[in-house]
Amino acid sequence: MNQSLLIRYFELKKLPPDLRYLALKQWEQEVIINIQQRRDSVTELSLVVCSHR
């Protein structure tokens, strides 16, 4: 997760309860968009398996 999103989450937790709910909902939407953008930018996944005997 983007470091600034994580920092913002903890800052939002300090807000009064009535403001916190709305701010965290907005934060949640931004996180979902961020994750979708990252997922869309993945071009290759590789699986490496090592065997030690």
Summary of the structure (lengths in Angstrom):
residues: 53
radius of gyration: 17.3
end to end distance: 36.4
largest distance: 58.6
contacts: 90
relative contact order: 0.13
helix: 66%
strand: 0%
